[in-house]
Amino acid sequence: MRSSDEELMLRCKEGDMSAFELLVSRYQDAVMNFIYHTIGDYHRAEDLCQETFIRVFKNAGGYRSKNRFKSWLFKIAANLCRNELRYKRRHPSDSLEGIIESEGGADIFVDTSPMPDELFERKERAMLVRRAIQSLPENQRLAIVMREYESLRYDEIAYALGCSVGAVKSIIHRARQNLRKILTRYGLEEGYNARI
């Protein structure tokens, strides 16, 4: 029988590394995906994913089983993403993205190897959607990625963001409206209908 996340966390509180490893194996991909789509930097996302699980282990004693583990985990990841986004805003030249934008060389990393048109269009659309998400305000970005990429429920997102379910629905609604506007400017007629 598969142990629940809550049971595994109780074992983690007692220092059970095998329970912790099971939690990591269950959620590592989802957390990595969430962080990457929130901050847009794969290598930094790897670091923050690792930091998320370090904090889970270090703070296992503070975990309350009344909260779903998944919600608690994504709250930790969301807080790390917020810190990273704030850092990027304050220090734009410290990131590769800032250097590329400041030199106008956003296309220097484009793969010029021949690709079928359909594959190229799909990759281009995905890149435009990621860019549109990156331009959203912080709470909208976090909420839409949790909902669309990770399929978190509204109550889980509310817990992770520290707000009400009604506020989350409103944030996601505004995020979808903003994404439609941005994607229309980018020339995607179907707007925000394609999953990221």
Steps between C-alpha positions, in 0.01 A plus 500: 500500500627845405563734794324836488702819481391588852621164635833548325534848652437359848783255434718788373442681829665201665797524261400218262704569185324229297166676559654829388645336188154366412352850527777641283445232235123570501524876465838594356382522139188699590695746715770539234237559233322758714817691585633494143177633354481765769852640478595395145860396575562124492828495692373733769183290519712192574665685789168624638344155467783357707463784751127427525563143610778604736251733668239225513744278685632774730147618584337157528447564870285803416274311259140477619312198370176703480650654184547285192867433440475599134361843594773551759769391252378740232480780755872452568575490126282808435683696772837410345369608158382831645843563648666414169268727300564788740874443472480500119305828505762663724801355315403461133859499375589200720289267288576375150154616400587855607828493306334373183220757521740786571710414194200435275623150427198291593537301181865395544394169653255403226561150368559538126498130419221408258173395664160410359266800489251351742763426764647848457158664537421296811833594659451865405148502646626341825779760521250784450268360767794467743602857422143618557486321836832657597349844439207445740503654848648267762178369660335446161806313376516275806126427497471427128801269501367310804160465333596433138827309536456324831119469503481613862154559640393852592524426872856369457601811309334718764701333773825532302440868427354583840167635377136395469358265236296791362816708464671213316211471254520874439880491457476212251219673311710818467805293402306329220370837376851644501642194325236526225591867443874431496472198272275691262773769481747220422277395211352182641139514379382220724632699795535313823339172398814297448633333810848622580 
